[in-house]
Amino acid sequence: MSTTQASPASSDIQIDQLCINTIRTLSMDAVQQAKSGHPGAPMALAPLVYTIWNRVMHFDPKDPIWPNRDRFVLSNGHASMLLWSVLHLSKTQAVDAEYETLGQPSVTLDDIRHFRQIGSKAPGHPEYHLVSGVETTSGPLGQGIATSVGMAIARKWLGARYNRPGFEIFDYNIYTVCGDGCLMEGIGSESASLAGHLGLDNLCWIYDNNHITIEGNTRITFTEDVAGRFMAYGWNVLRVGDANDTDRIEHALKVFRETKGRPTFIILDSHIGYGAPHKQDTADAHGEPLGEDEIRLAKRNYGWPEDAKFLVPDGVYEHFAQGIGQRGATTRSEWTKLFDSYRKSTPELAAEIEQMQRRELPAGWDRNFPTFPADQKGLAGRDASSKMLNVIAQNVPWFLGGSADLGPSNRTLFTYPGAASFEADSPTGKILHFGIREHAMAAIVNGLSLSKLRPFGATFFIFSDYARPAIRLSAIMELPTLFVFTHDAMGDGEDGPTHQPVEQLASMRAMPGLVTLRPADANEVVEAYRYILQLRHKPAVLVLSRQPLPTFDRSKYAPASGLARGAYVLADAPGGNPEIILIATGSEVSLAVDAHEKLTAEGTRSRVVSMPSWDIFDQQPKDYRDSVLLPSVSARIAIEQASTFGWERYVGGDGRIIGMKTFGASAPLKELQTQFGFEPDRVVAEAKELLGRK
């Protein structure tokens, strides 16, 4: 494709340099037009990204989701114009939510002209669910590199399970670009440490060592020996002293591919805003447009028409087509032929791969789900969850996960025959050990899900605070991830307020696109897993008790399948005509049932509503919601061992909320329940007061 403007290239300028400068000038023009953004990093890193894409990476722009493609992750997501430029120049095709290629570009030149504007497929940071060719949403620094560790783990697991002699179905690599901020964030250290431990030799991080952050030179905050740190983590550390030397960059990437048993860390020395004579080496080029005068100087330095805007010179599209286009098409075609033969020789495994890629579940995914008999002593939510995890892991081959060093407490260690841990020397294992790294764990779970596995991560609910940024990205990306949180309230009694979640439920419920479930008994736990596994585009948080909860007699009370609607009438007044409605979640549902029985015995007509998920309930039709929370009944009490924030929407102005308005305390659980008023008699007293009775 040609432009109407004359090409700035003279006969002695190599096409590689022309392509690199096209990436730079598109980035400068886009940021200037938007009047916001970060031009410096794209200008400095254009040679690197060009080399990865057009010389090295196995990626087919015509089929950007074929399973064995190399992955490119831009962890320093503020440099997103790098990605929009190469996606456009390589003519990467758009793919819809049903995994169908649409026959149109993922990123058009018009999108780039409207960088950071409404409706553009060139947003301020890479967005996975929005733009084909983006492997993960990035921007919060450190998230991209941590997510890439999950991708590398997934590739190791996929290869170990599915590859056979003569059939290397999964052998792709992950190329991740990061900056100083990614390495300063704690999540970077967490994930790098785990990657080194696991020997993820399919993972390469390229560190843009430009010595600049927004506040100034890194000497004011970041003077550690980065190379020494990564050597200590067990990485292979390489250095390229000139970010413009594409041959040395290509050689370093070749060394990465030849290195076994260790991930690779390439330190790339660059100058931010390369080619901008007056703003090179300044923080200004990092976080704001260069200005028209500076852009003209930079373009003059490149031998570019100074007044040309969004120029793609003759030969640039063709060169990308001859590079990544031809290489990717050939590699994908060879893989497709290989997979056709693989399907004939191992049809069951091939079927698994195809189902996984479509985020489908295998036949019989819910077989052997347990049904728990009525039991007043009951079962802890975490113990019911353990039984479910073990069943699901055997029914769904690509279901795997683990805890942040809390497997025995979370009950997430698989115990079925043949269950094994994932380690460097046993990559078929499905038990993941994340270590005490909650933040990295959640990002790694995202990376596993982006690789089409069905993963979960687990810890105590209080430590969801450490995992929250990655959970938020999971919701933004619409990934079917699962986060299993135990020790959901004051059941961790003696450990005190540091380990007793109060505000976490409200926080999770506030997150758009996230399904939060707090089941009331073992059978609700079963139904929670049944619901979660059928999600294809939403993450879920499952909040479970440490202590045993009574298992309700479902011949007396409503079936637990009501969980699928978010809330349901568990127990009701005779004739279904209540005077007061008691609403509860989790461990407090049995408390509400006890209060209901007392009220019933005294002649007060009450209804108990189990509400395991606000999110699901709010999506139900109004007539169903009104049938559960009768508009005619204004006397309502919500009961939950958590912040009262938000419950007003369900109890109304005349209702009451029995919840936590302070942090907890260190004491045995029963004493805490008495101290904070989580007892049947308190509920009965509140109900009578609401109804004007003594």
Order of alpha helices (4+ residues) and beta strands (2+ residues): alpha-alpha-beta-alpha-beta-beta-alpha-alpha-beta-alpha-alpha-beta-beta-beta-alpha-beta-alpha-beta-alpha-alpha-alpha-alpha-alpha-beta-alpha-beta-alpha-beta-alpha-beta-alpha-beta-alpha-beta-alpha-beta-beta-beta-beta-alpha-beta-alpha-alpha-beta-alpha-beta-alpha-alpha
